C-alpha cells in the first residue's frame, strides 16, 4: 500500500488510564488516525481490570474505531485491519495481551508499549509489576516506554523515568503516576520516532519475570503481619479484584485498611476482630500488631469483637513465603 504523506498513528487500549492518555495526546496534536478497543463483553470475558472503552473518545474526535475479533488480535480479520491501515506507529497502552508479530510488522516504526519495575528493565518483566511493587514494599518505580517485539516486555527502550512509591500509595494512585509519566514521555518521543530520529537502546542485563496473579491470590494471611497485609490490600484494591478473608462461610472483601498500632491488643491472636467503632470501621489483630479496616464488603456478615478470620490464606498463593523464590525466575509466565 502507498503510504500517505501524513503520519498515521493507531492507538490501542481498553482501560481508563489508557483513555486519559489518549485524550491528552489528541489535545496535543499527536496524529492518531484510528483507535483499537474492545467492548464490555470481551473485557469481562478476559478479566480486564479498570476497563473503559475508547470508542466515545475516538468518535468524538472523528477517528476510525476497530474492535478486534479476539482480545489477542490473532485472527485474519484483525491482521487485515492493521495491514489495510498500514500505520506508521502503534501506541499500545493498557492492553493485557502480547501484540502478534504479524501486526507489529505492518507498521513503519513499530509499536510503543510501556513497562517497568522497581529496578528497571529487564528486571521485573511479566505480569502486574505495579501490584508486585506494592506487595514487595518497594519505594520507587522505573517506567520505560519500549518498542514492542514478540517477547514479553523485551523490546528496546525508548525512554525511562522514575517516580516514588510512598507508604500511602495504592494501586489506583500508582496508575495516576504512570498516566502522568506516559503523557509526558510519549509527547517527547512520538514526533522524533515518526521522523526516524529517535534512537532505541536494547535492554541490558539478566531479565527476571513476575508471575501472573489470580483473584484468589488476594486472600489475606493474618499471620503475615501488619505491613504485609497492608501491602496486599493496597496492591489489589479497585480496579483489581480485591483482598479478602473468611469468617466461617462468609467471604469479606477488604478494600481499604491501614496499619493501626503494635501496642494495642498485643496478645490477641492474628485474625481476631479486637474492636468495632461507631463508624463501622474495625480493628483486626495481625501477627505483629493491628490493622484498621476502613472499607469492606460482605452480604452476610457484620463485624463483632471476638470474630475470628481464617488466618491460613490460600496455601499456594503466588506471593506466599514458599513461592518467594519464584518471583524472579528466568521463565516468563503467560
C-alpha positions in Angstrom: 0.0 0.0 0.0 1.2 3.5 -0.8 1.8 5.5 2.4 0.1 8.8 3.0 2.3 11.9 3.2 0.7 12.5 6.6 1.9 10.3 9.5 -0.6 7.7 10.9 -0.7 6.6 14.5 -3.0 3.9 15.7 -3.8 3.8 19.5 -4.6 0.5 21.1 -6.2 0.4 24.6 -9.2 -0.5 26.7 -8.7 0.9 30.2 -9.5 4.2 32.0 -5.8 5.3 32.2 -5.3 4.5 28.5 -8.3 6.7 27.7 -6.9 9.5 29.8 -3.6 9.3 27.9 -5.4 9.2 24.6 -7.3 12.3 25.3 -4.1 14.2 26.1 -2.3 13.0 23.0 -5.2 14.1 20.8 -5.4 17.5 22.6 -1.7 18.0 21.9 -1.9 17.1 18.2 -0.4 13.6 18.0 -1.6 12.3 14.6 -3.8 9.5 15.8 -6.0 8.3 12.9 -7.6 5.2 14.4 -8.3 3.6 17.7 -8.4 -0.1 18.6 -10.5 -1.0 21.7 -12.9 -3.7 22.9 -16.5 -3.9 24.2 -17.6 -4.6 27.7 -18.4 -8.3 27.0 -14.9 -9.0 25.7 -13.4 -7.1 28.6 -15.4 -9.1 31.1 -14.6 -12.4 29.4 -10.9 -11.6 29.6 -11.0 -10.1 33.2 -9.7 -6.7 32.1 -9.1 -4.6 35.2 -10.1 -1.0 35.0 -11.9 -1.4 31.7 -13.1 1.6 29.7 -14.0 1.7 26.1 -12.1 4.2 24.0 -14.9 4.4 21.4 -16.6 7.5 22.8 -13.3 9.5 22.8 -12.5 8.2 19.3 -15.9 9.0 17.8 -15.9 12.5 19.5 -12.7 13.2 17.6 -13.8 11.7 14.3 -11.4 8.7 14.4 -12.0 5.3 13.0 -12.7 2.7 15.6 -11.9 -1.0 15.3 -12.9 -3.7 17.8 -10.9 -6.9 17.2 -12.5 -10.3 16.8 -10.4 -11.6 19.7 -8.6 -9.8 22.5 -5.4 -11.5 21.4 -5.9 -10.0 17.9 -4.8 -13.2 16.3 -7.5 -13.6 13.7 -7.2 -13.0 9.9 -9.7 -10.1 10.2 -7.6 -8.4 12.9 -4.4 -8.7 10.8 -6.3 -7.4 7.8 -7.3 -4.2 9.6 -3.8 -3.3 10.5 -2.5 -4.3 7.1 -5.1 -2.0 5.5 -4.5 0.9 7.8 -0.7 0.4 7.4 0.2 2.7 10.3 3.5 4.4 10.8 3.3 3.7 14.5 1.2 1.9 17.1 0.8 3.1 20.7 -0.3 0.3 23.0 -1.4 1.2 26.5 -3.5 -0.9 28.9 -3.7 -3.9 26.6 -3.1 -7.0 28.6 -2.0 -9.3 25.7 1.1 -9.5 23.5 0.7 -7.9 20.1 1.1 -10.6 17.4 4.3 -10.2 15.4 2.4 -10.1 12.1 0.6 -6.9 13.3 3.9 -5.4 14.5 5.3 -5.9 11.0 2.5 -3.8 9.4 4.0 -0.6 10.9 6.8 1.6 9.6 8.3 2.5 13.0 7.0 -0.3 15.2 4.8 -0.2 18.3 5.3 1.6 21.6 4.3 0.0 24.9 5.3 0.6 28.5 6.6 -1.5 31.3 8.8 -1.1 34.4 9.8 -2.3 37.9 11.4 -1.0 41.0 14.8 -1.8 39.5 14.1 -1.0 35.8 14.0 -3.3 32.8 15.0 -6.0 32.2 14.2 -6.7 35.9 10.5 -7.3 36.6 9.2 -8.3 33.2 5.9 -10.2 33.1 2.7 -9.6 34.9 1.4 -6.9 37.2 4.7 -5.0 38.1 2.8 -2.2 39.8 0.9 -4.6 42.0 4.1 -6.6 42.8 5.9 -3.4 43.7 3.4 -2.6 46.4 3.3 -6.2 47.7 7.1 -6.2 47.9 7.1 -2.8 49.7 9.2 -1.1 47.1 9.7 2.7 47.3 10.3 3.6 43.6 9.3 2.6 40.1 11.2 3.0 36.9 8.8 3.2 34.0 10.0 2.7 30.4 8.5 3.3 27.0 9.6 0.4 24.9 9.4 -0.7 21.3 7.3 -3.8 21.4 8.6 -7.1 20.0 7.1 -10.6 20.0 8.5 -11.3 23.5 7.2 -10.3 26.9 8.4 -6.8 27.7 11.7 -7.5 26.0 11.8 -4.7 23.4 14.3 -1.9 23.0 14.0 1.0 25.5 12.9 4.4 24.1 13.0 6.4 27.3 12.7 5.9 31.1 11.5 7.9 34.1 11.3 7.3 37.8 8.6 8.1 40.4 8.4 7.4 44.1 6.1 4.8 45.7 5.1 6.2 49.1 3.7 4.4 52.1 0.3 6.0 51.2 0.1 4.8 47.6 -2.5 2.3 46.4 -2.7 0.6 43.0 -5.0 3.4 41.9 -2.6 6.2 42.8 0.3 4.3 41.1 -1.8 4.3 37.9 -2.2 8.1 38.4 1.5 8.4 38.4 2.0 6.1 35.4 -0.6 8.1 33.5 1.2 11.4 34.2 4.5 10.0 33.2 3.3 8.4 30.0 1.7 11.6 28.8 5.0 13.4 29.1 7.1 10.6 27.8 5.0 9.9 24.7 4.7 13.6 23.8 8.5 13.8 23.9 9.2 10.8 21.7 6.4 10.3 19.2 7.5 13.1 16.8 11.2 12.1 16.7 10.2 8.4 16.1 7.9 9.4 13.3 10.8 11.4 11.8 13.2 8.4 12.2 15.4 10.4 14.6 14.8 8.7 17.9 17.4 6.0 18.9 16.3 2.8 20.6 18.5 1.1 23.3 18.5 -2.7 23.8 17.8 -3.8 27.3 21.0 -4.8 29.1 21.4 -7.4 31.9 19.8 -10.6 33.1 16.0 -10.4 33.0 13.6 -11.5 35.7 9.9 -12.1 35.5 6.9 -11.6 37.8 4.3 -14.4 37.7 0.7 -14.0 36.9 -1.6 -13.1 39.8 -5.1 -14.6 40.0 -8.1 -13.3 42.1 -7.6 -16.0 44.7 -4.1 -14.6 45.4 -5.9 -11.8 47.2 -6.7 -13.9 50.2 -5.2 -12.4 53.4 -3.0 -14.4 55.7 -3.2 -12.6 59.0 -0.1 -14.3 60.2 1.9 -12.4 57.6 2.0 -9.3 59.8 0.6 -5.8 59.5 2.8 -4.4 56.8 2.3 -7.4 54.5 -1.4 -7.3 55.0 -1.5 -3.6 54.3 0.7 -4.0 51.2 -1.6 -6.7 49.8 -4.8 -4.7 50.4 -3.5 -1.6 48.6 -2.0 -3.7 45.8 -5.2 -5.4 44.7 -7.8 -2.7 45.5 -10.1 -1.3 42.9 -9.9 -1.7 39.9 -8.5 -5.1 40.8 -10.5 -8.0 42.4 -9.6 -7.0 45.9 -8.2 -8.6 49.1 -10.5 -10.9 51.1 -10.8 -13.1 54.1 -13.3 -15.6 55.6 -15.2 -15.8 58.8 -16.7 -19.3 58.8 -18.6 -19.4 55.5 -18.7 -15.7 54.9 -16.3 -14.0 52.5 -15.4 -10.5 53.4 -13.8 -8.2 50.8 -11.4 -5.7 52.3 -10.9 -2.7 50.0 -9.2 -0.2 52.4 -7.1 -0.8 55.5 -4.2 0.9 57.2 -1.7 -0.1 59.9 -3.1 0.8 63.3 -0.9 0.1 66.3 1.6 -2.5 67.5 0.8 -1.6 71.1 -2.9 -2.2 71.3 -4.2 -5.8 72.0 -0.7 -7.2 71.8 -1.8 -10.7 73.0 -4.7 -11.1 70.6 -4.5 -14.0 68.1 -3.9 -13.0 64.5 -7.1 -12.6 62.6 -9.2 -11.6 65.6 -11.5 -8.6 65.5 -10.5 -6.7 68.6 -12.6 -3.5 68.2 -15.6 -2.3 66.2 -16.2 1.5 66.0 -19.4 3.5 65.6 -18.5 4.3 62.0 -18.4 0.6 61.1 -14.6 0.5 60.9 -13.0 -2.3 62.8 -9.6 -3.4 64.1 -8.0 -6.8 63.4 -5.0 -8.3 65.1 -2.1 -9.4 63.0 1.0 -11.4 63.9 2.8 -8.3 65.0 0.2 -5.6 65.6 -3.2 -4.4 64.4 -4.7 -3.1 61.2 -7.7 -0.8 60.8 -10.2 -1.9 58.2 -11.9 1.2 56.8 -13.8 -0.1 53.8 -15.2 -3.6 53.5 -18.0 -5.6 51.9 -19.9 -8.7 52.7 -23.5 -9.7 52.1 -24.0 -11.8 55.2 -21.5 -10.6 57.8 -21.2 -7.7 60.3 -18.1 -7.2 62.4 -18.2 -8.1 66.1 -15.5 -8.1 68.7 -14.1 -11.6 69.0 -14.9 -12.7 65.5 -12.0 -14.7 64.0 -10.9 -14.6 60.4 -9.3 -17.6 58.8 -5.5 -17.0 59.0 -4.1 -19.5 56.7 -4.7 -17.7 53.4 -4.6 -19.7 50.1 -1.8 -22.3 50.7 -0.4 -22.0 47.2 -0.9 -18.2 46.9 1.6 -16.9 44.3 3.1 -14.5 46.8 3.2 -16.9 49.8 6.6 -17.3 51.5 7.1 -20.7 49.9 6.8 -19.0 46.5 9.1 -16.0 47.1 11.9 -17.6 45.2 9.8 -17.8 42.1 9.2 -14.0 41.9 12.5 -13.5 40.0 12.5 -16.7 37.9 14.0 -16.8 34.4 10.8 -18.1 32.9 8.1 -15.8 31.6 4.5 -16.6 32.8 1.7 -16.3 30.3 
